[in-house]
Amino acid sequence: MGLLLKVAVFAIAAYMVWGMVRRWFGVLRGSNGAPPPATSRRAPASPTPPSAGSTSGGPPVEETRQCRVCGAYVSLSAGKCGRPDCP
């Protein structure tokens, strides 16, 4: 009975060591900077442009112009920025 217990404890300890070694090799393999192996991936589908009558639900787009003084692009509907030389 004592021999069977020793074999079982040794088997459990060996299994735990093997699992730890596999985990560490996985960590080291993932951190060495090598690219992952190439797999057959599909190319992402190109987005289709929205039709003229549909609304996209994205942020509204505003016309901008370049400031003559600082060169920043500002919205046409924006007021003065507060600078004394702002047009």
Steps between C-alpha positions, in 0.01 A plus 500: 500500500787738578661442161174580317468825696858598412437430130177704507670796672790482253257491205308803631823692561631411153171614342517833685863556394414414139211748502720774644771437238244511219358827632844663528596391150173648377578830673854508363386409150240777502738771619795445266357729232466238230194544281223244537495226237320593181153359476247522225311815587237662293551857393271741683194594307524844346237734639230597260437871461163611634234584248406863442169475688629326812639660812814343639445590864860618534610842616393789279758635259560874490687715252827644631736774394860573585565792734714771339681572828581167666434251216254289699188368329181631659135439426321757286225519763748560785524844655814684594752309706576787735842592366537872424627431147237234417310582180 
